[in-house]
Amino acid sequence: MDIFKSPDVGGIDLDFDKPDPDERRLALFIERQVNDGQLSHAGYRQLVDDEKLLRQAISVALNGP
């Protein structure tokens, strides 16, 4: 995924360098990227609208199936 923020916009608050990513921050990051138009609204809106589905997807992404 490509992340773009113009210089006049706040930075990304996610610790990609941590060994154990924070699931809450990752969820917030995904939501913000969808709202900013950096991630496809059609492709990610279902996750953003369904908290349980989003948590499940993040868990699978971080921990495997």
Secondary structure, 3 states (H helix, E strand, C coil): CCCCCCCCCCCCCCCCCCCCCCHHHHHHHHHHHHHCCCCCHHHHHHHHHCHHHHHHHHHHHHHCC
